[in-house]
Amino acid sequence: MNNFEIYVKTSALGQTGIHWRSIESEERQPVEVPSLIKLQVIGEENGQIAIVNDLIDEVKPSLLLLRDNKKKKLLLEITGIESPQRSIRMGRKVFNSMVWIADDIEENEVVLRKIAYSAMQNILEKDFSLKEMIEKSVEFYGLEEFRVNLKEVNEYIEHIELVDSHQFSELESYQQYQIESKSSERLEKLAEEFRNYPLPKEWVNWDGETKNDGVLIVVTENLEKRTILHKAGVWRGFATNVEEPAKVVVESTEKKTEPLPTEQAQIPIPNAWRRLRMLIVRGILILFLVILPIILIFRSSVQTPHQPQKNHQIHYKY
C-alpha cells in the first residue's frame, strides 16, 4: 500500500470542525483535500458547474469510483460512515470519508475493487468490517486534529476477500451504462461485478458517447440534482431519487413528407393552399372576362339623348 495516497475527512473536537487530511504516515497527516474530488464533471449550466463530490450525499453511506486519464490515476471514495464513539463525545453524529488514490494499473485496481466490494457489503448491511476498521483507526487528536492509524487500515485491506479478474469487461453489454434507482438487487449485482470483473477501460454513457475518463461508479442516497448522474456520464449509478433528463431533439433541416390517410389529403398543406389561391384567381379572371363584354354590349344598345344644336349667326362686315 506504499504507492497509495490515503485521505480521511472527519471532525475534530474544536473549532476546526470537519476537514480533510492527507494520511502520509503515522506522524505526518497534514490538512489537504484530494484534488481529484474537485474535478469538474459537468460543464457550466445556469451559471454553475458540477464537481466530482456533487454526485454523492456525503452524510449517507456512499461509494464513488473515478478514472482520471490525464494523471493516469484511479480514485475510490467511501463516505457517510458514522463513528458511534466519537458521535457520543461530540454530542452529535460524526461521519467519516476515506479516499484511496493510486496509479491506474491492474495491480492497484484489484486492491480498490476489494475495498469497493467490502464497502458494498457495508451499504447492503451484510458485513460491517469496513465500518469497524474506520472506527478503530480514526481518533480525535487534541482539540483541532484527528489521527488515522495506517497500520489498522493496511491490515484490514490485506485480510478482506480477494477478487478475480475475468475478462468480462470486454463484452459490449458490460460496457453499457446503467443508471437506476437504488435497490438491494441492483447493489448486490454491482458488488458481484466488483468481485469478479475488472473495471471497463471504456464505457458507453447516457448520451451514447464512448468514455474512458471520469466518474465510473456512484452509489449514494439522495441527489441534490436528480439528473446529475446521467449528465456526468457515469457507467454505474444508483440513488434513491435518480431521474433521467429529457433529451433535446434536434430537428432535421430537410422537410419530411408523411403519407396521409385519405387521397384528398395526399397533397401537403402548403401546396393545397397555393392551389386554392390559383383557383380563386382563375375564377375572378373568368368572371371578369364574361361580364365585361356584356356590360359593353348593354352600354352600346342604350342611346344617349341627342341635344339640339344651336344656330349660330354669322355676321359679315361689308
Secondary structure, DSSP 4 states (H G I P E B T S, - for coil): -TT-EEEEEEE-SSTT-EEEEE--SSS---B---GGGG-EEEEEETTEEEEGGGGS-TTS-EEEEEEETTTTEEEEEEEEEE-HHHHHHHTS--EEEEEEEEESSHHHHHHHHHHHHHHHHHHTTS--HHHHHHHHHEEEETTTEEEE-HHHHHHHHHHSPP----GGGGSHHHHB-EEEE--HHHHHHHHHHHHHSPPPSSEE-TTS-EESSEEEEEE-S--SSTTHHHHHT-SEEEETT--PPPPPPPPPSSPPP---SSSGGGS-HHHHHHHHHHHHHHHHHHHHHHHHHHHHHHHHHSPPPPPPPPPPP-----
